């Protein structure tokens, strides 16, 4: 199954950006670099008509619960804009915002503080 048609399923660019924000802010955790990389490729796939990532690549590189959510978003995009809204709401309620530990470490380095682990 190709994912190159996903950009056509959103109500408008704002709805697509909201779905992308959920992926970026709640699913793509930089502590798992490989999974994060493929989630961000999927993030990009939502707005381009060419192949950025395949479903097989997502299945190989994204873990259980997050993969299920990605598959649910694909189904929602192919169903209706209302289904996308429901997906956005469900994921925002179920997953907290991911902390960007790389950015936090860089801020500490730039301010002269220790770059030790974030609690």
N, C-alpha and C positions, 0 to 999 in steps of 0.2 A: 504494500500500500504506500503510495507516494504522499508526502506531506507538503508538496509544493502548492497545493490549493488552499492552504489554511488562511492565507491573508484575505481571501475573498469571503470568509464566513462571519466577519465581524460587522456589527451595526455601523460602525464608523471608526476613524482612527483613534478616537478617545477610548472606546471600549477595548481596542487592541492594546493600547498603551496601559490600560488598567490591568489587563491579563498579563502583560509582560512585566509590569511592576510586581505583581504577585509572585511570578516566577523568580525574579531578581531578588526581591526583598524577603521572601519567605521560604523558598525552596533551594536556591543556589548558595550553598554554604561552602566557603573557601577552605574549610578544614578537610574536605574530601575533594581534592583538586580535579580528579578525573570526572567525578560525577558533576561537579560545578561546571567544568568545561562543556560537558554535553548538555546540561540544562541551559547554559547560555547559548549554545548553538541552536537549541530548540527555541529559545527566546528570540533569536534572530530569524529563525524559520517562519515565525508568525507574521513577518512583514515582507518576505522576499518570495518571488515566484520561482526561484531556482532551488536546487537541492543543497541545503546547508547540512542537514542531518537526516538519517533514515530512522525509521521505527526500530529496525534491528540494532542499530548503533545505540539508540536510547535503551533498549532492553538489555544490551550488554553492559552498559555503563552507569545506569541509574538504578538505585536501590528500590526495593519493594514498595513502600508506601508512596514515595515520590513518583515512581514509575506509574503506579496506579492513578495518581493525580494527573500526570501528563496524558495518559490514555483517556482519562475522563474529560480533560480539556479538548483533546482532539475530537472526541465524540460530541461534545457540546458545540464546538465550532461547526461541525457538520450537521447539527440539529437545528439550532436557532440562537439568535442573540440573547433571548431570555435564558436559555440554558447556560450560556456563557456567564451571564450575570449571577446565576445561582452558583456556578462553579467558583467565581471570584469570592462571593460571600462565604461559601463553605470553607474555602482554604484560608481566607483571612481570619475566620473564627477558630480554625483548628491549629494553625501554625503561627508561632510568634515571629516577629521580625528577626532575621539572622543578623548577628553582630559581625561587622567586617573587621576581623582581627588584624588583617594586613594593614588596613588604613589606620587603625588604632596604634599599632606598633610604629608605623611611620611617623605619626604625630608625636609619640613619645620620643622617638629618636631625634626628630627636628627640634623638640623643646629641651633636649639634653637629659631627659629622664631615662631610666632603665627600660630596656626593651623586653623585660621579662614577660612571662605568660600573663594573660588576662584572666582574672578570676571568673 
